[in-house]
């Protein structure tokens, strides 16, 4: 899996150039339009940008959501219809942007990172948002639509979101993207908990690979989510041309969620470093246990080897020297030697057990 990728035009390309830079197959594009007031609600899927023009002339709030890999032609048409800045459109096309906020003459432009889990990996998809006087335009590059819950709220008569302006709708969309980070953080916590249990039992090379993979993913998510705190801070400090003071209170709450997610992510990132040290300590301790077993076995056989070495010299009993080995001529010499060696081995095992060494051998076998 690749990390830290960003699509970009070759150096020297004119600013505002729109060109699809993806190498894989393009995700099908759908354009969904919702137009609402406190009493009225309209939802439909439109074929092109020109179909949105009649709703811009009304006093209603209009939300246009573009899902998938939008083509340069569609993006250019939307830009002409809603008078979107060319540099902002270029950022929409070149996904992988760092989260940021730009204030243009007639729009507030916000880029966010949508954190999610795909299989066993944390991923990030770009979400681009435009806020105008009475409209919101959102772009999401992935396959799944993250805003279906917002549509369900809009369909309900009497919902608070229906009685508020476009800035509150922008907050709702941003809040959904920010809160999507909590399941990702929960996934990190579960993965680290499983790894920690594995590190305390029998870690192997696969454990180390998974630990490094999670550490890289945590670093990747930090890079994508950290700037979003500043994005929300800039929206809160905006001079009021696009976001009213009543709505800024909700953006502050969204900012608190961002800080909470980043604090947890930083904690898990530090845990991966600590768990790497735990892995090295566990491997070192296990090696020490193996060496302890080998040392105990070698220590037991040292006196036994000495005994059999002495009696392997074959200085048999004879009449010429009083220092010969009379045991070689004993009738029970051989079984007696075995009894002596077994007694020595038994005494050493008893001694090791009293010292607590034998318990380490038993735990290692388990």
N, C-alpha and C positions, 0 to 999 in steps of 0.2 A: 504494500500500500504506500502510495506517495504522499508526502506531506509538504506544506509550505509552497503550494503551487499557485500561480496567478497567471491568468491569460493577459497578454499584452500585445500591442502592435509593435512592429519593428521600429527601431529608433529612427527618428526623422519623419514619422507619419504625422500628417496634419491633425491638429486637435479636433475632436468631434467626429472622427472617422468611425463609421458603423460597419462592422464586419464580424461575422460569426467566426470565432476562433477555436471552437471546440473540435476535438479530433474524433470523438465517438459519434454514434448516431444521435440525431437531434430528438429531444422529447417533444411529442405533439403539443401544440399550443392551443389553449382555450382562453377566450376572453369572456369573463362574466361581469355583468353590469347589475348593480343594485341602486335603485333610486328610492329615497324614502323621506317622509316627514313623520311627525308624531301620529298622524291619522292615516297616511297612505304608505303603501309599500309596493314596489315593483322589482321583480327579479327576472332576468333573462340572460341568455347567452347570445352575444352579438358576433357577427362575422368579421367586422372590420372597425377601424377607428371612427369612420364617418358616422356610424350608427349611434355614436355617443353624443354627437353635436347637439341634438334637440334638448337633451337633458341639462346641458351646461347653461342654457338660456333661462332655465327655471330657477326658482328660489329653493329648490329642494337640495338635499345632500346626495351627491352621486359618488358611488364607489365602483371603480373599474379594477378588476383583478386579472392579471395576465399570468397564466400558469404554463410553465414549460420553457423551452429554448426559443425565445422570440426571435424571429428573423429580422435582419436589418430593415427590410421594407416595412414590416409591421411596426417596428420601433420608430422608424422615421415618420410614419403616418400618425402614430400616437403623439409624437413630439410636435408635429404641425397642428394637430387638433387641439391639444392642451397647452401649446406654446411652452414646451419643456426645453430647458437649456441643453444645447448640444453636448457640453461637457458632462452633464448629468446622464444623458443618454449613452454616452460612451462608457461611463462607469457601469451602467446597467448591462451593456453588452459584454464588457470585459469582466466576467465574474471572478470572484476571489479577492474582491476589494477589501481593504481594511475598513471596519465600521467607522462611519464618519457622518457629519452633518454639514450641509452647505446651504446657505441662505441666498436665494436669488431674488430677483425683483418681484416676481409674482408667485414663487413657490418656495416651500421648505423641502429640501431633499435629504433623505435619511437612508443610509446603508447599514444593514444589520447582518449578523451571522446567525443562521438558524442551526442550533446544535441538535443533533439527533443521533440515534444508534442504528446502524445498519449491520445486522449480523453480530459479529463480535468486535466491531470497530466503531469508534466515535467519529462522526462526520460533521461537516459544516456546509450549509448551502446558503447562498446569498439571497437576501430579501431587500428589495429597493422600494422606497416609499416616497411619493410626492404628495405634499399637502398644498392645496390651493384655497381659494376663497370659499368655495362650497363643494369641493371635490377632493377625493383621495384616489391615487392610482398606486397600485401595488404590483410588484413583479417578483415572482418566485421561480427559481431555476429548476427545482427538483420535480420529481414525479408526483409525490403526494401533496395535497393541498392542506396547509396548516390552519386555514381560516374557516373551516366548515362550522366550528362551534360559534364563531362570530355571526355567521349567517343564521344559525338557529336562534340566536338572541334577537337578531333583527326581524325575524319573521313573527315574533311575538308582539301582539298589540299591547301597548302600555309599557314596553321595556324602556329603561332609562336611556339606552343608547339611541332610541328613536327620537327622543326629545332634545338631544344635544346636537352640537354642530359637528363639522368635519374634523375639528381638532380632537374632539373626544373619540371619534372613530379611529383617528390615527393612534391615539393612546391605546385603544382596545387592541389594535393589530400589533403594536409594539409589545404590549403586555403579554400577548399570546406567545410571541417569539422569545421573549425573555424567560417566561415560565417554562418553556420547553427545555430549558437548561436543567431544571430540577430532576427530571427522570434520567438525564445523562449523568448528573452528579450521583444519583442513587445507584446507577449502574457501576460507576467507578468504585463506590463504597463496597458494593457486593463483590466485585472482582478482587479488590484488595483484601477483603475479609477471607475469601477462599484461598488466596495466595498466602496470606499470613498463616492460616491453618496448615497449609502444605509445607510452608517453610519450617514450622515447628515439628513436623513429623519426618518425612523423608524427601527432602528437596533433591531435584535432579537437574539436568541441563535444560529440560523443557520448562521447568519452573523459572529458571533464569531468563529464558527467551520470552516467556509471557510477562515477566516483571519488566523487562526492558521495553516490550511492546506497549504496556500500559503507561510506562513513564513517558514514552514518546507521544502517546495519545493525549496524556494530560498536558504536556508541553504545547502540543498543537492546539488544544482547546483553550488554553490560557492565552495563546497568541490571538485567537479569533474572538474571544469573549472579553478580554481585558479592555479594549478600546470602547466597548459599548457603555461602560460607566461614564466615560467622558462625553459620549454622544448624548446620553440622557441629561447630563449636567448642562450641556450647551442648550438643549431644548428648554430646560427649566429656566435658564438665564436669558432666553430669547426675549426681545423687547416687547412682545405682545402683538406683533403684526400678524402672526399666524396662530399662536396659541394663547388663549385667554387665561387670565389669572385663576379662574375657577378650575380650569383643566390642568393647570400646572401642579395642583395638589396631587392629582392622580399620577402625573409623571414622576413626582417625588417618591411616591410609593413604589413605582416601577424601578426607580433608581435604587431604592433599598433592596429590592429583590436581586438586582444585579450585584450589589455589594455582597449580599449573602451567598450567592452562587460562587462568586470569585473567592470569598473567604474559604468556602468548603473545598474549592478546587485547589487553592494554595495548600490547604491542609493535606489533601490527598497527594499532591505532588511532593510535599515534604515526606509523606509516609513512604512513597516509593523509594526515596533515597535511604531512609532508615531501614526499609525492608531489604534493600540491596546489602547493606551492612549486616543485617540479620542472616541473610543467605550465606555470606562469606564466613560469618561466625559459625553458622550451623555446619557448613562443610568442614571448617577447621576442627570443630568439636568432634564431628564424626570421624575425621582422620585420626584425631587423638584417641578416640575410643578403639579404633582398629589397631593403632599402635599399642594401646594398653593390653589388648588381647594377645597380640603377638609377643609383647614383652612378658606377660604372665606365662605363656606357653614356653617361651625360650628360657625363662628363669627356672621353670620346673625341670626342664631337661638338662640344664647346666650341671647340677650335681649328679644326675643319673648318667650323663655322658662321662663325667669324671670317674665314676665308679667303674663303669664298663671299660673305660680306657685303661684304668689301673690294672684290672684283671685281664686285659687283653695283651699284657706284656709277656705273659707265659713264662715267668720265672718260677718254674716248678720246684716242688720240695726236693732237696738233695742233701747229701751228707757233707758237701764241701762248704756250705755257707749257712749260718744260722738265720740269715735275713731272707731266705727264700719264702715262697708263698705256700704255707701248709694248707691253705683253704682249697687249693687245687686238688688235693688228695682227699678232702673230706667227703664222707658218704652223702651228706645232705648239703653240700656246699652250694650247688646250683639253686635249689629252692630257697635256701637261706638268703642268697644274694637277691633273689626276687622279692623276698619279704622286706629286706632292708630298703630296696629301691621304692617299693610301694609305700613303705612307712615314711620315707623322705618326701615322696610326692604328696601323700596325704597330709603330712604336717605342714607343707608349704601351702596347700590349698586352704587348710584351716587358718593359717596365718594371714593369707590374702583376704579370706572372708572377714576376719576380725578387723582388718584394715579398711574394709568396704570396697575392695577392688573387685571381688567376685560379683557383687551386685551390678556393676557396670557391664560386665560380660553378659549377664542374663538379660539386662535391658537392651543391649545391642542386638541379641538374637531375636528378641521380640520385634 
